[in-house]
Amino acid sequence: MKVPLVDLRPQHDSLRDQLLAAVERVIDKQQFVLGPEVQILEEEIAKYSETSFAVGCASGSDALLLALMALDIGSGDEVITTPFTFFATGSAIVRLGARPVLVDIDPNTYNLDTSRLAAAITSRTRAIIPVHLYGQCTDMASLEAISEQHHLPIVEDAAQAIGAEDRGRRAGSMGAIGCFSFYPSKNLGGAGDGGMLTTNNKNLADRLRRLRAHGGTNEYHHSEVGINSRLDSLQAAVLRVKLKFLDRWSAARRNKASRYSDLLLETSVLEFEVIPPFVRPEARHVFHQYVVRISRYRDAMMKHLLDQGVGTKVYYPVPLHLQQCFSNLGYHEGDFPESERAARETFALPIYPELTDQQQSYVIETLRSFRPDPLATH
Ligand SMILES: *Cc1c(COP(=O)(O)O)cnc(C)c1O
């Protein structure tokens, strides 16, 4: 049996006719960039995320960049985020000439440890970017208490967390601006790159609309320098087909995750223990990834799974502070021990809405059949 880490084919097979009709509609209309499809998707995403406004853009990475631009982040500013995230969270800060100030993660949730946040704030801090990693929201109540006290806007990196909730509030609705990605393998994925910003602030929404189109107020008149980061109509049309199914897919992901976690409890008696993800009781987790921890033998376990046809991957093997291009920030190995440990000890198992029970059982059987080499160190 083969169980890929992610397989988009069953989803696309079941939606094939609707997707092709949506593409045809765009081609017939000849409106390829922004336009009515994008506008309707923006309204639908605003509603889905329980925000007043949504602004489409070219990718999740650009959403982060645009959000920081709209908050006037620039040279000399500091922006706090977590080292255990996808590269784009850090690069958006650096591209604007600002400095990422990193705060280690909570080892249970892998999200920014809010108890360490206050110590990282300086007179130069201008914003905080919590990353809702793997589809589980950061503990926003404690983060908001600190952000309010210091008057710091929050930009949510919700790229992996569309539809996730913290105490009943939707990802992307809790900060000044929320950033989403529609990269094909995300929970809501297009047929290419795409992204979206959400906000409840009309001025920020207007500014984001200008910034994504070269800072233009109207055609060929520019009030400031923006970028070209518009959402394509083709992507919007495809995403509108899929959005209708998102809640069903998220529920399926949660079911698969809870079945995995039940099955994994039985490994605690073996000589290696595979620790399932911790779900905060206040969270509605949408399981973009199902990430487990194994304190030893991680690489050997992954090789064993791959050899038996089970896809696995590490998200993410190199924390931001150890990326070569960020070496000038002056961080060193050992600065963020929980992020470094997570990078060494965690790996993702296959999860997607169409994963079958048989496939899941095979993943767990394969995992249980692993026999560690007692001399191996990891
Ligand atoms: C995917 C992702 C991004 C970037 O989104 P793109 O659409 O690929 O540019 C940013 N942050 C996180 C946490 C992501 O997972």
The ligand as a Gaussian input file, in Angstrom:
#p B3LYP/6-31G(d) Opt

LIG

0 1
 C        2.107000      28.423000       3.383000
 C        2.540000      29.366000       4.439000
 C        2.884000      30.696000       4.162000
 C        3.068000      31.234000       2.781000
 O        2.017000      31.053000       1.927000
 P        2.282000      30.990000       0.325000
 O        0.908000      31.079000      -0.233000
 O        2.943000      29.682000       0.051000
 O        3.136000      32.140000      -0.043000
 C        3.174000      31.527000       5.228000
 N        3.153000      31.081000       6.499000
 C        2.852000      29.810000       6.793000
 C        2.827000      29.391000       8.228000
 C        2.553000      28.905000       5.780000
 O        2.267000      27.633000       6.092000

